[in-house]
């Protein structure tokens, strides 16, 4: 399987300071939407479970584009551009321990068929892929 992602749309959202609450524009959201159509077996492989291609960008995914994807989605998840995670109270207050941590956003809409549910499911799947492959 392959993810076909539009980095320019995500960049425009980030530069405008918008939150992709609809789960359509940011790289992670685009990937979650595409991966929701895959069978579960695709993500269970110890080999690279999917290839990553960016629109209008040349490049073969021999691992570098995949690692760039993982870096990008990690940054996005810890940003204001996606509603999935929020900074911990200690991070916000700059007090105590674990100031670098994030929590699942309790206000994220996760009803059946929602983008929030789709993104949380993909987050769990991606975590499983990374643990299985040793990408952490």
N, CA, C and O atoms as a MOPAC input file, in Angstrom:
PM7 MOZYME 1SCF
protein

 N      0.84000 1    -1.18700 1     0.00000 1
 C      0.00000 1     0.00000 1     0.00000 1
 C      0.88200 1     1.24600 1     0.00000 1
 O      2.05000 1     1.20600 1     0.38700 1
 N      0.29700 1     2.34100 1    -0.44000 1
 C      1.04500 1     3.59900 1    -0.47700 1
 C      0.16800 1     4.73500 1     0.02200 1
 O     -1.03600 1     4.77600 1    -0.23100 1
 N      0.79900 1     5.65200 1     0.73500 1
 C      0.14500 1     6.89400 1     1.13700 1
 C      0.54800 1     7.96000 1     0.13800 1
 O      1.73700 1     8.13600 1    -0.12600 1
 N     -0.40700 1     8.66900 1    -0.41700 1
 C     -0.15900 1     9.77200 1    -1.34400 1
 C     -0.56700 1    11.05000 1    -0.62100 1
 O     -1.75400 1    11.32000 1    -0.43900 1
 N      0.42500 1    11.83200 1    -0.21300 1
 C      0.19500 1    12.95100 1     0.69300 1
 C      0.53900 1    14.28900 1     0.05500 1
 O      1.46000 1    14.38500 1    -0.75500 1
 N     -0.20100 1    15.30700 1     0.42400 1
 C     -0.01500 1    16.66000 1    -0.10100 1
 C      0.59400 1    17.53500 1     0.99300 1
 O     -0.11000 1    18.05900 1     1.85600 1
 N      1.91200 1    17.68000 1     0.93700 1
 C      2.61700 1    18.45300 1     1.95200 1
 C      2.26400 1    19.93800 1     1.87500 1
 O      2.25800 1    20.62200 1     2.89900 1
 N      1.96900 1    20.44800 1     0.67000 1
 C      1.68100 1    21.88000 1     0.51300 1
 C      0.37800 1    22.26000 1     1.22600 1
 O      0.28900 1    23.35600 1     1.77900 1
 N     -0.61800 1    21.39800 1     1.22600 1
 C     -1.87000 1    21.68100 1     1.93800 1
 C     -1.63100 1    21.75200 1     3.44000 1
 O     -2.16600 1    22.62900 1     4.11900 1
 N     -0.83000 1    20.83000 1     3.95400 1
 C     -0.51000 1    20.83000 1     5.38400 1
 C      0.29500 1    22.07000 1     5.76200 1
 O      0.06900 1    22.66600 1     6.81500 1
 N      1.22500 1    22.45100 1     4.90800 1
 C      2.03900 1    23.64000 1     5.17500 1
 C      1.17800 1    24.90000 1     5.19700 1
 O      1.38000 1    25.77500 1     6.03900 1
 N      0.23100 1    24.99600 1     4.28800 1
 C     -0.66200 1    26.16100 1     4.26000 1
 C     -1.48400 1    26.24700 1     5.54100 1
 O     -1.69400 1    27.33600 1     6.07500 1
 N     -1.94400 1    25.10800 1     6.02900 1
 C     -2.71600 1    25.07300 1     7.27800 1
 C     -1.84000 1    25.52200 1     8.44400 1
 O     -2.27500 1    26.30600 1     9.28700 1
 N     -0.61400 1    25.02500 1     8.48900 1
 C      0.31400 1    25.38100 1     9.56900 1
 C      0.65200 1    26.86600 1     9.52600 1
 O      0.63700 1    27.53900 1    10.55700 1
 N      0.95900 1    27.38100 1     8.33100 1
 C      1.32500 1    28.79800 1     8.20300 1
 C      0.17300 1    29.72000 1     8.55300 1
 O      0.39300 1    30.82800 1     9.04400 1
 N     -1.05400 1    29.27700 1     8.30800 1
 C     -2.23500 1    30.08200 1     8.64800 1
 C     -2.58900 1    29.96800 1    10.13600 1
 O     -3.44200 1    30.70300 1    10.63200 1
 N     -1.92700 1    29.03900 1    10.84500 1
 C     -2.19300 1    28.85900 1    12.26400 1
 C     -3.54000 1    28.21600 1    12.55200 1
 O     -4.09700 1    28.38200 1    13.63700 1
 N     -4.06100 1    27.47900 1    11.57400 1
 C     -5.36900 1    26.82500 1    11.74700 1
 C     -5.21400 1    25.43800 1    12.35600 1
 O     -4.17200 1    24.79600 1    12.22900 1
 N     -6.26400 1    24.99700 1    13.01200 1
 C     -6.34200 1    23.62200 1    13.51600 1
 C     -7.15300 1    22.80600 1    12.51200 1
 O     -8.25300 1    23.20300 1    12.12800 1
 N     -6.62100 1    21.69000 1    12.09900 1
 C     -7.30900 1    20.79900 1    11.16500 1
 C     -8.28900 1    19.91700 1    11.93300 1
 O     -8.12800 1    18.69800 1    11.99300 1
 N     -9.30500 1    20.54600 1    12.51800 1
 C    -10.26000 1    19.80200 1    13.33900 1
 C    -11.10000 1    18.83400 1    12.51400 1
 O    -11.64400 1    17.87300 1    13.05900 1
 N    -11.21200 1    19.07000 1    11.22300 1
 C    -11.96700 1    18.15800 1    10.35400 1
 C    -11.13900 1    16.93300 1     9.96100 1
 O    -11.67000 1    15.98100 1     9.38900 1
 N     -9.84200 1    16.95800 1    10.26800 1
 C     -8.99600 1    15.80900 1     9.96000 1
 C     -8.85500 1    15.53600 1     8.48100 1
 O     -8.99200 1    14.39500 1     8.04100 1
 N     -8.57900 1    16.58400 1     7.70000 1
 C     -8.49600 1    16.44700 1     6.25200 1
 C     -7.17200 1    16.92100 1     5.64800 1
 O     -6.77000 1    16.43000 1     4.59300 1
 N     -6.48600 1    17.87200 1     6.30500 1
 C     -5.41900 1    18.61400 1     5.64300 1
 C     -4.00600 1    18.23800 1     6.09000 1
 O     -3.11800 1    18.07600 1     5.25200 1
 N     -3.79000 1    18.10000 1     7.37500 1
 C     -2.44000 1    17.81500 1     7.86400 1
 C     -1.99900 1    16.42900 1     7.39800 1
 O     -2.83600 1    15.57200 1     7.11600 1
 N     -0.69100 1    16.20800 1     7.31800 1
 C     -0.14200 1    14.95000 1     6.81500 1
 C     -0.71100 1    13.76400 1     7.59300 1
 O     -1.13400 1    12.77400 1     6.99600 1
 N     -0.72200 1    13.86100 1     8.92800 1
 C     -1.25700 1    12.77600 1     9.74000 1
 C     -2.72400 1    12.50600 1     9.39900 1
 O     -3.13100 1    11.35100 1     9.27500 1
 N     -3.50900 1    13.55900 1     9.24900 1
 C     -4.93200 1    13.41600 1     8.94200 1
 C     -5.13900 1    12.80600 1     7.55600 1
 O     -6.00200 1    11.94700 1     7.37700 1
 N     -4.35100 1    13.24900 1     6.57900 1
 C     -4.45000 1    12.67600 1     5.23500 1
 C     -4.12800 1    11.17700 1     5.27700 1
 O     -4.81700 1    10.36800 1     4.65700 1
 N     -3.06800 1    10.82000 1     6.01900 1
 C     -2.66400 1     9.41800 1     6.12400 1
 C     -3.73800 1     8.59500 1     6.82900 1
 O     -4.03500 1     7.47400 1     6.41500 1
 N     -4.32100 1     9.14900 1     7.89900 1
 C     -5.36500 1     8.43600 1     8.63300 1
 C     -6.56100 1     8.15400 1     7.73100 1
 O     -7.14400 1     7.07100 1     7.77600 1
 N     -6.91500 1     9.12700 1     6.92200 1
 C     -8.06400 1     8.95800 1     6.02600 1
 C     -7.79000 1     7.86200 1     4.99300 1
 O     -8.65000 1     7.02100 1     4.72900 1
 N     -6.58700 1     7.87700 1     4.41200 1
 C     -6.25400 1     6.86700 1     3.41100 1
 C     -6.11700 1     5.48000 1     4.04000 1
 O     -6.58200 1     4.49200 1     3.47400 1
 N     -5.48100 1     5.40800 1     5.20500 1
 C     -5.25400 1     4.10900 1     5.85600 1
 C     -6.55400 1     3.49200 1     6.36200 1
 O     -6.62500 1     2.27900 1     6.56200 1
 N     -7.57300 1     4.30700 1     6.56900 1
 C     -8.84900 1     3.76000 1     7.05400 1
 C     -9.48500 1     2.80700 1     6.03900 1
 O    -10.38200 1     2.03900 1     6.38600 1
 N     -9.02500 1     2.85700 1     4.79800 1
 C     -9.56700 1     1.97400 1     3.75600 1
 C     -8.75900 1     0.68200 1     3.61500 1
 O     -9.15100 1    -0.20800 1     2.86000 1
 N     -7.64500 1     0.56800 1     4.32600 1
 C     -6.79200 1    -0.60900 1     4.22300 1
 C     -7.30300 1    -1.73300 1     5.11600 1
 O     -7.98600 1    -1.49500 1     6.11300 1
 N     -6.96200 1    -2.95600 1     4.74100 1
 C     -7.26200 1    -4.08500 1     5.62000 1
 C     -6.26200 1    -4.06600 1     6.77000 1
 O     -5.16800 1    -3.51600 1     6.63900 1
 N     -6.63200 1    -4.66000 1     7.88400 1
 C     -5.75900 1    -4.68200 1     9.05700 1
 C     -4.44200 1    -5.40700 1     8.79500 1
 O     -3.43000 1    -5.09200 1     9.42200 1
 N     -4.44400 1    -6.36300 1     7.88600 1
 C     -3.24000 1    -7.13300 1     7.59700 1
 C     -2.11100 1    -6.26200 1     7.05600 1
 O     -0.93900 1    -6.57500 1     7.26100 1
 N     -2.44600 1    -5.18700 1     6.37800 1
 C     -1.43000 1    -4.29800 1     5.80200 1
 C     -0.49600 1    -3.78400 1     6.88400 1
 O      0.71100 1    -3.69400 1     6.66000 1
 N     -1.02100 1    -3.44900 1     8.03600 1
 C     -0.21900 1    -2.83800 1     9.09600 1
 C      0.43500 1    -3.85600 1    10.02000 1
 O      1.13100 1    -3.46400 1    10.95600 1
 N      0.23500 1    -5.13700 1     9.78900 1
 C      0.79200 1    -6.16500 1    10.66700 1
 C      2.12200 1    -6.71600 1    10.18900 1
 O      2.67500 1    -7.61700 1    10.82000 1
 N      2.63600 1    -6.20900 1     9.11600 1
 C      3.88600 1    -6.71000 1     8.54900 1
 C      5.09000 1    -6.18500 1     9.33000 1
 O      5.08700 1    -5.05000 1     9.80800 1
 N      6.11800 1    -7.02500 1     9.45200 1
 C      7.36400 1    -6.56100 1    10.06000 1
 C      8.18200 1    -5.75600 1     9.04900 1
 O      9.02400 1    -4.93800 1     9.42100 1
 N      7.92400 1    -5.99900 1     7.79100 1
 C      8.56500 1    -5.20200 1     6.74300 1
 C      7.85300 1    -3.85000 1     6.69100 1
 O      6.87800 1    -3.62600 1     7.40900 1
 N      8.33600 1    -2.97500 1     5.85900 1
 C      7.68700 1    -1.66700 1     5.73300 1
 C      6.24500 1    -1.87500 1     5.27900 1
 O      6.01600 1    -2.37900 1     4.18000 1
 N      5.26900 1    -1.49500 1     6.10500 1
 C      3.87900 1    -1.81000 1     5.79100 1
 C      3.27400 1    -0.94100 1     4.69300 1
 O      2.27300 1    -1.31100 1     4.07900 1
 N      3.88600 1     0.21300 1     4.45000 1
 C      3.36600 1     1.09300 1     3.40100 1
 C      4.48200 1     1.99600 1     2.90700 1
 O      5.47700 1     2.22900 1     3.59300 1
 N      4.28400 1     2.49400 1     1.70000 1
 C      5.20600 1     3.45800 1     1.10700 1
 C      4.59100 1     4.84800 1     1.25200 1
 O      3.37400 1     4.99400 1     1.37100 1
 N      5.44200 1     5.85200 1     1.24000 1
 C      4.97700 1     7.22900 1     1.35300 1
 C      5.42600 1     7.98600 1     0.11000 1
 O      6.58500 1     7.91100 1    -0.29600 1
 N      4.49400 1     8.70800 1    -0.47900 1
 C      4.80000 1     9.56800 1    -1.63500 1
 C      4.16700 1    10.92300 1    -1.38100 1
 O      3.00800 1    11.02400 1    -0.97700 1
 N      4.95700 1    11.96900 1    -1.62800 1
 C      4.45500 1    13.33200 1    -1.49400 1
 C      4.14200 1    13.88800 1    -2.86900 1
 O      4.93000 1    13.74200 1    -3.80300 1
 N      2.98600 1    14.52700 1    -2.98800 1
 C      2.55000 1    15.10300 1    -4.25700 1
 C      3.56700 1    16.12500 1    -4.75000 1
 O      4.04900 1    16.95800 1    -3.98300 1
 N      3.88200 1    16.05100 1    -6.02500 1
 C      4.79700 1    16.97200 1    -6.70500 1
 C      6.20700 1    16.95400 1    -6.14000 1
 O      6.94700 1    17.92500 1    -6.30200 1
 N      6.59100 1    15.87600 1    -5.48400 1
 C      7.95800 1    15.74300 1    -4.97200 1
 C      8.52500 1    14.42000 1    -5.47000 1
 O      7.94800 1    13.35900 1    -5.23300 1
 N      9.66600 1    14.49100 1    -6.16600 1
 C     10.27000 1    13.24000 1    -6.62900 1
 C     10.86100 1    12.48300 1    -5.44200 1
 O     11.14700 1    13.06600 1    -4.39600 1
 N     11.03200 1    11.22000 1    -5.61700 1
 C     11.68600 1    10.44800 1    -4.56800 1
 C     11.14400 1     9.04500 1    -4.47600 1
 O      9.94200 1     8.80700 1    -4.58300 1
 N     12.06200 1     8.12600 1    -4.27600 1
 C     11.70100 1     6.73500 1    -4.04600 1
 C     11.72300 1     6.50700 1    -2.54600 1
 O     12.63200 1     6.97200 1    -1.85800 1
 N     10.74700 1     5.80800 1    -2.04400 1
 C     10.72200 1     5.54100 1    -0.61000 1
 C     11.54900 1     4.29900 1    -0.32000 1
 O     11.03800 1     3.17900 1    -0.31400 1
 N     12.83500 1     4.51800 1    -0.08000 1
 C     13.72700 1     3.43200 1     0.32300 1
 C     13.94900 1     3.49000 1     1.82600 1
 O     14.91100 1     2.92300 1     2.34400 1
 N     13.07100 1     4.16500 1     2.50400 1
 C     13.16700 1     4.28400 1     3.95500 1
 C     13.26300 1     5.72300 1     4.41600 1
 O     12.75900 1     6.06300 1     5.48600 1
 N     13.90100 1     6.57600 1     3.62800 1
 C     14.07300 1     7.97300 1     4.02500 1
 C     12.77800 1     8.75500 1     4.03300 1
 O     12.54600 1     9.55500 1     4.93900 1
 N     11.92700 1     8.53900 1     3.03800 1
 C     10.64600 1     9.24100 1     2.96900 1
 C      9.73100 1     8.73500 1     4.08400 1
 O      8.97500 1     9.50800 1     4.67200 1
 N      9.80300 1     7.43900 1     4.36900 1
 C      9.02100 1     6.84500 1     5.46500 1
 C      9.44000 1     7.46800 1     6.80100 1
 O      8.58500 1     7.83700 1     7.60500 1
 N     10.74400 1     7.58500 1     7.03900 1
 C     11.22800 1     8.18800 1     8.29400 1
 C     10.85100 1     9.66100 1     8.36600 1
 O     10.52400 1    10.16400 1     9.44100 1
 N     10.89300 1    10.35900 1     7.22900 1
 C     10.46100 1    11.76000 1     7.19200 1
 C      8.97900 1    11.85400 1     7.55500 1
 O      8.57100 1    12.76600 1     8.27500 1
 N      8.18300 1    10.92400 1     7.06300 1
 C      6.75700 1    10.88100 1     7.39700 1
 C      6.56900 1    10.72600 1     8.90100 1
 O      5.76700 1    11.44200 1     9.50200 1
 N      7.30100 1     9.79800 1     9.51500 1
 C      7.18100 1     9.58800 1    10.96000 1
 C      7.57500 1    10.84000 1    11.73500 1
 O      6.90700 1    11.20000 1    12.70500 1
 N      8.64600 1    11.50600 1    11.32200 1
 C      9.05900 1    12.76200 1    11.96400 1
 C      7.97100 1    13.82600 1    11.83000 1
 O      7.64000 1    14.52200 1    12.79000 1
 N      7.42600 1    13.93400 1    10.62300 1
 C      6.40500 1    14.95600 1    10.35600 1
 C      5.15400 1    14.72800 1    11.18600 1
 O      4.63100 1    15.66900 1    11.78400 1
 N      4.66300 1    13.49200 1    11.23300 1
 C      3.43400 1    13.25000 1    11.98900 1
 C      3.67200 1    13.41200 1    13.48500 1
 O      2.76500 1    13.81800 1    14.21200 1
 N      4.86600 1    13.10400 1    13.95100 1
 C      5.17600 1    13.31900 1    15.36800 1
 C      5.10400 1    14.80200 1    15.71400 1
 O      4.53500 1    15.18400 1    16.73700 1
 N      5.68400 1    15.63100 1    14.85400 1
 C      5.62700 1    17.07900 1    15.06600 1
 C      4.18700 1    17.58800 1    14.99900 1
 O      3.77500 1    18.40400 1    15.82300 1
 N      3.42700 1    17.10600 1    14.02000 1
 C      2.03800 1    17.54700 1    13.87300 1
 C      1.18300 1    17.18800 1    15.08200 1
 O      0.37700 1    17.99500 1    15.54600 1
 N      1.36600 1    15.97400 1    15.58500 1
 C      0.55600 1    15.53000 1    16.72300 1
 C      0.81100 1    16.38600 1    17.96500 1
 O     -0.07200 1    16.54500 1    18.80800 1
 N      2.01200 1    16.92900 1    18.07000 1
 C      2.35500 1    17.76100 1    19.22800 1
 C      2.22000 1    19.24800 1    18.91700 1
 O      2.84900 1    20.08300 1    19.56800 1
 N      1.40700 1    19.57500 1    17.92900 1
 C      1.21100 1    20.97300 1    17.54900 1
 C     -0.26200 1    21.34500 1    17.69900 1
 O     -1.11700 1    20.49700 1    17.95100 1
 N     -0.52400 1    22.61300 1    17.53800 1
 C     -1.91000 1    23.09700 1    17.61100 1
 C     -2.66800 1    22.83000 1    16.31300 1
 O     -3.86000 1    23.12800 1    16.23500 1
 N     -2.01300 1    22.27900 1    15.29700 1
 C     -2.67000 1    22.04200 1    14.01200 1
 C     -3.53500 1    20.79100 1    14.00800 1
 O     -4.34300 1    20.61200 1    13.09700 1
 N     -3.38700 1    19.92400 1    14.99900 1
 C     -4.22500 1    18.73000 1    15.09400 1
 C     -4.86300 1    18.68400 1    16.48000 1
 O     -4.22000 1    19.03300 1    17.47000 1
 N     -6.12000 1    18.25600 1    16.55400 1
 C     -6.82900 1    18.25700 1    17.84000 1
 C     -6.67800 1    16.96800 1    18.64400 1
 O     -7.40200 1    16.77500 1    19.62000 1
 N     -5.76300 1    16.08800 1    18.26500 1
 C     -5.67400 1    14.75700 1    18.87100 1
 C     -5.04300 1    14.79200 1    20.26500 1
 O     -5.56200 1    14.17700 1    21.19600 1
 N     -3.94000 1    15.50100 1    20.40900 1
 C     -3.22200 1    15.57400 1    21.67800 1
 C     -3.19900 1    17.00600 1    22.19000 1
 O     -3.27200 1    17.96100 1    21.41700 1
 N     -3.09800 1    17.13800 1    23.50800 1
 C     -2.95900 1    18.46100 1    24.12400 1
 C     -1.78400 1    18.40800 1    25.10100 1
 O     -1.47100 1    17.34300 1    25.63500 1
 N     -1.13300 1    19.54500 1    25.33700 1
 C     -0.03400 1    19.56600 1    26.30800 1
 C     -0.54700 1    19.21100 1    27.70500 1
 O     -1.67200 1    19.54900 1    28.07200 1
 N      0.29100 1    18.53000 1    28.46600 1
 C     -0.08600 1    18.18600 1    29.83800 1
 C     -0.20300 1    19.46300 1    30.67000 1
 O      0.39100 1    20.48200 1    30.31700 1
 N     -0.95800 1    19.42600 1    31.76600 1
 C     -1.05400 1    20.60400 1    32.62900 1
 C      0.31800 1    21.09200 1    33.11900 1
 O      0.54200 1    22.29600 1    33.23600 1
 N      1.23000 1    20.16000 1    33.40200 1
 C      2.56700 1    20.57100 1    33.84400 1
 C      3.32600 1    21.30000 1    32.73700 1
 O      4.10800 1    22.20800 1    33.01500 1
 N      3.09900 1    20.90600 1    31.48600 1
 C      3.74100 1    21.59300 1    30.37300 1
 C      3.18000 1    23.00400 1    30.23400 1
 O      3.93000 1    23.96000 1    30.03900 1
 N      1.87300 1    23.12800 1    30.33400 1
 C      1.22500 1    24.43000 1    30.20100 1
 C      1.68600 1    25.37600 1    31.30700 1
 O      1.97300 1    26.54600 1    31.04900 1
 N      1.75600 1    24.86700 1    32.53800 1
 C      2.12500 1    25.69700 1    33.68200 1
 C      3.63600 1    25.79900 1    33.86200 1
 O      4.11400 1    26.60600 1    34.66000 1
 N      4.39300 1    24.98200 1    33.12100 1
 C      5.84800 1    24.93000 1    33.24400 1
 C      6.26000 1    24.65000 1    34.69100 1
 O      7.14300 1    25.30200 1    35.24900 1
 N      5.58800 1    23.65700 1    35.27500 1
 C      5.82300 1    23.27300 1    36.67100 1
 C      5.94600 1    21.76200 1    36.79300 1
 O      5.38200 1    21.01700 1    35.99200 1
 N      6.68000 1    21.32300 1    37.79100 1
 C      6.71300 1    19.91400 1    38.13800 1
 C      7.40200 1    19.03800 1    37.11500 1
 O      8.15400 1    19.50000 1    36.25700 1
 N      7.11300 1    17.74600 1    37.24200 1
 C      7.72600 1    16.73900 1    36.36800 1
 C      6.88000 1    16.52100 1    35.11400 1
 O      5.73600 1    16.96800 1    35.02600 1
 N      7.46800 1    15.83400 1    34.16600 1
 C      6.78300 1    15.42000 1    32.93200 1
 C      6.24400 1    16.61100 1    32.13600 1
 O      5.13100 1    16.56500 1    31.61200 1
 N      7.03400 1    17.66200 1    32.05400 1
 C      6.60300 1    18.85400 1    31.31000 1
 C      6.62600 1    18.64300 1    29.80300 1
 O      6.08000 1    19.45700 1    29.05800 1
 N      7.24600 1    17.57000 1    29.34700 1
 C      7.34200 1    17.31900 1    27.91400 1
 C      6.21900 1    16.42100 1    27.40100 1
 O      6.22400 1    16.04200 1    26.23000 1
 N      5.27500 1    16.08000 1    28.24000 1
 C      4.26400 1    15.09400 1    27.86300 1
 C      3.00000 1    15.72100 1    27.27900 1
 O      2.69400 1    16.89600 1    27.48300 1
 N      2.28900 1    14.88000 1    26.54700 1
 C      1.01000 1    15.25000 1    25.93700 1
 C     -0.04100 1    14.24500 1    26.37200 1
 O      0.27700 1    13.10600 1    26.71600 1
 N     -1.27700 1    14.66900 1    26.35600 1
 C     -2.41000 1    13.82400 1    26.73000 1
 C     -3.38700 1    13.73500 1    25.57000 1
 O     -3.42600 1    14.61600 1    24.71100 1
 N     -4.17400 1    12.66600 1    25.55000 1
 C     -5.26000 1    12.60800 1    24.57100 1
 C     -6.23400 1    13.74100 1    24.87400 1
 O     -6.55100 1    14.00300 1    26.03400 1
 N     -6.69700 1    14.39900 1    23.84300 1
 C     -7.60200 1    15.52900 1    23.99800 1
 C     -8.99300 1    15.01600 1    24.40700 1
 O     -9.65500 1    14.34600 1    23.61300 1
 N     -9.44100 1    15.31800 1    25.62400 1
 C    -10.74400 1    14.80600 1    26.06300 1
 C    -11.92800 1    15.44600 1    25.33000 1
 O    -13.04200 1    14.92800 1    25.40700 1
 N    -11.71000 1    16.56200 1    24.62000 1
 C    -12.81200 1    17.20200 1    23.89600 1
 C    -12.89100 1    16.76000 1    22.43300 1
 O    -13.76400 1    17.21200 1    21.69200 1
 N    -11.97900 1    15.87800 1    22.01800 1
 C    -11.99000 1    15.38600 1    20.63600 1
 C    -13.26900 1    14.59600 1    20.38600 1
 O    -13.61000 1    13.69800 1    21.15600 1
 N    -13.96300 1    14.92700 1    19.32900 1
 C    -15.20100 1    14.22900 1    18.97000 1
 C    -14.83900 1    12.86700 1    18.37800 1
 O    -14.13400 1    12.78200 1    17.37200 1
 N    -15.33300 1    11.80300 1    19.01700 1
 C    -14.96300 1    10.45600 1    18.61000 1
 C    -16.17800 1     9.57300 1    18.31100 1
 O    -16.12000 1     8.35400 1    18.47000 1
 N    -17.25000 1    10.18300 1    17.88800 1
 C    -18.44200 1     9.41600 1    17.54100 1
 C    -18.20100 1     8.54300 1    16.31900 1
 O    -17.20900 1     8.73000 1    15.61300 1
 N    -19.08700 1     7.59700 1    16.05900 1
 C    -18.94300 1     6.71900 1    14.89300 1
 C    -18.78500 1     7.52400 1    13.60200 1
 O    -19.56300 1     8.43900 1    13.33000 1
 N    -17.77900 1     7.17300 1    12.82100 1
 C    -17.53600 1     7.83000 1    11.54100 1
 C    -16.86000 1     9.18200 1    11.63700 1
 O    -16.67000 1     9.83900 1    10.61400 1
 N    -16.48900 1     9.62000 1    12.83300 1
 C    -15.88900 1    10.95000 1    12.99000 1
 C    -14.40700 1    10.93600 1    12.62400 1
 O    -13.75000 1     9.89600 1    12.67700 1
 N    -13.89800 1    12.09900 1    12.25700 1
 C    -12.47500 1    12.21700 1    11.95200 1
 C    -11.64300 1    11.99200 1    13.21200 1
 O    -10.53100 1    11.47100 1    13.13100 1
 N    -12.17000 1    12.37900 1    14.37800 1
 C    -11.45300 1    12.14600 1    15.63300 1
 C    -11.23600 1    10.66900 1    15.89600 1
 O    -10.14700 1    10.25200 1    16.29000 1
 N    -12.27000 1     9.88700 1    15.67700 1
 C    -12.15200 1     8.43300 1    15.86400 1
 C    -11.15900 1     7.85800 1    14.85900 1
 O    -10.32400 1     7.02600 1    15.21200 1
 N    -11.25200 1     8.30200 1    13.61100 1
 C    -10.34400 1     7.81000 1    12.56900 1
 C     -8.89200 1     8.13400 1    12.92400 1
 O     -8.01200 1     7.28900 1    12.76100 1
 N     -8.63600 1     9.36100 1    13.41100 1
 C     -7.26300 1     9.74700 1    13.74800 1
 C     -6.75000 1     8.99100 1    14.96700 1
 O     -5.58200 1     8.60400 1    14.99400 1
 N     -7.58900 1     8.77000 1    15.97500 1
 C     -7.15500 1     7.99300 1    17.14900 1
 C     -6.84800 1     6.54900 1    16.76400 1
 O     -5.86900 1     5.97000 1    17.23500 1
 N     -7.67700 1     5.97600 1    15.91700 1
 C     -7.43100 1     4.61300 1    15.46300 1
 C     -6.10000 1     4.54700 1    14.71600 1
 O     -5.30800 1     3.63400 1    14.94900 1
 N     -5.84900 1     5.49000 1    13.83400 1
 C     -4.59700 1     5.48100 1    13.08200 1
 C     -3.40500 1     5.72000 1    14.01100 1
 O     -2.34500 1     5.12500 1    13.81300 1
 N     -3.55800 1     6.56600 1    15.00500 1
 C     -2.47400 1     6.79100 1    15.96900 1
 C     -2.11100 1     5.46500 1    16.63900 1
 O     -0.93000 1     5.13200 1    16.74400 1
 N     -3.09500 1     4.71700 1    17.08400 1
 C     -2.83100 1     3.41800 1    17.69500 1
 C     -2.18700 1     2.44400 1    16.72300 1
 O     -1.26200 1     1.71800 1    17.08700 1
 N     -2.67100 1     2.42800 1    15.49300 1
 C     -2.08700 1     1.53500 1    14.48000 1
 C     -0.64100 1     1.91600 1    14.19000 1
 O      0.22400 1     1.04700 1    14.08100 1
 N     -0.38100 1     3.20400 1    14.06600 1
 C      0.96900 1     3.67500 1    13.77900 1
 C      1.90900 1     3.36900 1    14.94600 1
 O      3.06700 1     3.01000 1    14.73100 1
 N      1.42500 1     3.50800 1    16.16000 1
 C      2.23700 1     3.14200 1    17.32700 1
 C      2.57600 1     1.65100 1    17.28500 1
 O      3.71100 1     1.26400 1    17.56400 1
 N      1.60700 1     0.82300 1    16.94000 1
 C      1.85200 1    -0.61200 1    16.82400 1
 C      2.87000 1    -0.93000 1    15.74900 1
 O      3.75100 1    -1.76400 1    15.96000 1
 N      2.76500 1    -0.28000 1    14.59800 1
 C      3.72200 1    -0.47900 1    13.50700 1
 C      5.12600 1    -0.11100 1    13.98100 1
 O      6.07600 1    -0.86300 1    13.76400 1
 N      5.25300 1     1.04000 1    14.62300 1
 C      6.57000 1     1.50300 1    15.07300 1
 C      7.16200 1     0.57100 1    16.12000 1
 O      8.36100 1     0.29400 1    16.08400 1
 N      6.36000 1     0.08600 1    17.04100 1
 C      6.86100 1    -0.85200 1    18.04700 1
 C      7.26900 1    -2.18600 1    17.41600 1
 O      8.31500 1    -2.74300 1    17.74700 1
 N      6.43900 1    -2.68600 1    16.51200 1
 C      6.72100 1    -3.96500 1    15.85800 1
 C      7.99400 1    -3.87900 1    15.02400 1
 O      8.78600 1    -4.82100 1    15.00800 1
 N      8.19800 1    -2.77200 1    14.34100 1
 C      9.36500 1    -2.62200 1    13.45800 1
 C     10.59500 1    -2.07500 1    14.16600 1
 O     11.69300 1    -2.11400 1    13.61100 1
 N     10.42800 1    -1.56500 1    15.38300 1
 C     11.56600 1    -0.97500 1    16.08700 1
 C     11.87300 1     0.43600 1    15.60400 1
 O     13.01700 1     0.88300 1    15.67600 1
 N     10.85100 1     1.13900 1    15.11000 1
 C     11.04300 1     2.49000 1    14.58900 1
 C     11.03600 1     3.55000 1    15.68900 1
 O     10.98500 1     4.74200 1    15.38400 1
 N     11.08600 1     3.15200 1    16.94400 1
 C     11.04100 1     4.11700 1    18.04000 1
 C     12.41400 1     4.30800 1    18.65400 1
 O     12.56700 1     5.08800 1    19.59500 1

